[in-house]
Amino acid sequence: MHALIRHRRRALVGKARLIWITPLILLLAFATAYTGRGAGEIVLVTTEANFGTIPNDVPVTQTFEIRNDGTGTLQITELSTSCSCTIVEVERDRIAPGESTVLTVTFDPTTHNGATGDFMRQVFIRSNDPDTPETRFTLWVTVVEA
């Protein structure tokens, strides 16, 4: 009888320890993962630009800075534009904390078959920034007859 009571007591003590240890282990694992990795934070130094007045037969290119103000690596996951007349690329798609990369944006008026006038285009930059998974860059340009 005493052996049975001791066995049950040991089982209860073991379960109580498990109840306290499991949340502690989970908390430590979460804290280590959170502080060890950090998150990237995308910053477009310039969010819009006027490309000026250009002839309708010559593309124009400008460069801009993307900075990572976060504590983890910033990963640029996708680049897209509102029109095929706008081409975008980045120098590097992985940016360490405190570093930056170059965003190159080209507007090619020849894709509009000689059209003239004022144009507004957008560049969409997707990243692993948890607070800003997509940011936009806007450009304006006036196209005149060459």
C-alpha positions as CSV (number, residue, x, y, z in Angstrom):
1,M,0.0,0.0,0.0
2,H,2.8,2.4,0.9
3,A,4.5,1.7,-2.4
4,L,1.4,2.5,-4.3
5,I,1.0,5.9,-2.5
6,R,4.7,6.7,-3.1
7,H,4.2,5.8,-6.8
8,R,1.2,8.1,-7.2
9,R,2.9,10.9,-5.3
10,R,5.9,10.7,-7.7
11,A,3.6,10.7,-10.7
12,L,1.8,13.9,-9.4
13,V,5.1,15.6,-8.6
14,G,6.4,14.8,-12.1
15,K,3.2,16.2,-13.7
16,A,3.5,19.4,-11.7
17,R,7.1,19.9,-12.8
18,L,6.1,19.3,-16.4
19,I,3.3,21.9,-16.0
20,W,5.8,24.5,-14.9
21,I,8.7,23.5,-17.2
22,T,6.8,23.4,-20.5
23,P,5.7,27.0,-20.5
24,L,9.1,28.1,-19.3
25,I,10.8,26.3,-22.2
26,L,8.4,27.8,-24.7
27,L,8.9,31.3,-23.4
28,L,12.7,31.0,-23.6
29,A,12.5,29.6,-27.1
30,F,10.3,32.4,-28.2
31,A,12.4,35.1,-26.6
32,T,15.6,33.6,-28.1
33,A,14.0,33.5,-31.6
34,Y,12.6,37.0,-31.3
35,T,15.7,38.8,-30.1
36,G,18.1,36.6,-32.0
37,R,16.7,37.4,-35.4
38,G,15.0,40.7,-35.3
39,A,13.1,42.1,-38.3
40,G,14.1,44.2,-41.3
41,E,12.6,47.6,-41.7
42,I,12.4,49.0,-45.2
43,V,13.0,52.8,-45.7
44,L,12.8,54.4,-49.1
45,V,14.9,57.5,-48.7
46,T,12.9,59.0,-51.6
47,T,9.3,57.9,-52.1
48,E,8.5,59.9,-55.2
49,A,10.4,61.7,-58.0
50,N,9.8,63.9,-61.0
51,F,11.8,62.6,-63.9
52,G,11.3,65.9,-65.7
53,T,10.5,66.6,-69.3
54,I,11.9,64.0,-71.7
55,P,11.6,63.3,-75.5
56,N,9.3,60.4,-76.5
57,D,12.2,58.4,-78.1
58,V,14.7,58.1,-75.2
59,P,14.4,56.2,-71.9
60,V,15.4,57.9,-68.7
61,T,16.9,56.3,-65.6
62,Q,17.4,57.4,-62.0
63,T,18.6,55.7,-58.9
64,F,17.3,55.9,-55.4
65,E,18.3,54.4,-52.0
66,I,16.6,51.7,-50.0
67,R,17.8,51.4,-46.4
68,N,17.3,48.8,-43.7
69,D,16.6,50.5,-40.4
70,G,15.7,47.2,-38.7
71,T,17.6,44.8,-36.5
72,G,17.4,41.8,-38.9
73,T,18.1,41.2,-42.5
74,L,15.7,42.9,-45.0
75,Q,14.8,40.7,-47.9
76,I,13.4,42.3,-51.0
77,T,11.0,39.6,-52.2
78,E,9.4,41.1,-55.3
79,L,9.5,44.2,-57.5
80,S,6.7,45.2,-59.9
81,T,5.5,48.2,-61.7
82,S,2.1,49.7,-62.7
83,C,3.1,49.7,-66.4
84,S,5.5,47.8,-68.7
85,C,7.0,51.2,-69.6
86,T,8.7,51.2,-66.2
87,I,11.6,48.9,-65.4
88,V,12.9,48.5,-61.9
89,E,15.8,46.5,-60.3
90,V,17.7,46.5,-57.1
91,E,21.5,46.2,-56.7
92,R,21.1,43.6,-53.8
93,D,17.9,41.9,-52.5
94,R,19.3,41.1,-49.1
95,I,20.2,44.1,-46.9
96,A,21.9,43.8,-43.5
97,P,20.8,46.0,-40.6
98,G,22.0,49.6,-41.1
99,E,23.0,49.0,-44.7
100,S,21.4,50.1,-48.0
101,T,21.1,49.2,-51.6
102,V,20.4,51.0,-54.9
103,L,17.0,51.0,-56.5
104,T,17.2,51.7,-60.3
105,V,14.1,52.9,-62.0
106,T,13.8,53.4,-65.8
107,F,10.9,55.0,-67.7
108,D,10.8,54.1,-71.4
109,P,8.4,56.3,-73.4
110,T,9.0,54.3,-76.6
111,T,6.6,51.6,-75.2
112,H,3.8,54.1,-75.7
113,N,4.2,54.4,-79.5
114,G,5.1,58.1,-79.6
115,A,2.5,59.2,-77.0
116,T,3.2,62.5,-75.3
117,G,1.8,64.1,-72.1
118,D,2.1,63.7,-68.4
119,F,2.6,60.2,-66.9
120,M,2.5,58.9,-63.4
121,R,3.8,55.4,-62.7
122,Q,4.3,53.4,-59.5
123,V,6.9,50.9,-58.4
124,F,5.8,48.2,-55.8
125,I,8.5,46.9,-53.5
126,R,7.6,43.8,-51.5
127,S,9.8,42.7,-48.6
128,N,9.9,40.7,-45.3
129,D,9.3,43.9,-43.3
130,P,6.5,42.7,-41.0
131,D,5.1,46.3,-40.6
132,T,5.4,47.3,-44.2
133,P,5.3,44.2,-46.5
134,E,4.7,46.4,-49.5
135,T,5.9,50.0,-50.1
136,R,5.5,52.2,-53.2
137,F,7.6,54.5,-55.1
138,T,5.9,57.0,-57.4
139,L,7.4,58.8,-60.5
140,W,6.1,61.5,-62.7
141,V,7.4,62.4,-66.1
142,T,6.3,64.7,-68.9
143,V,6.9,63.3,-72.4
144,V,7.2,65.6,-75.4
145,E,7.6,65.0,-79.1
146,A,11.3,64.3,-80.0
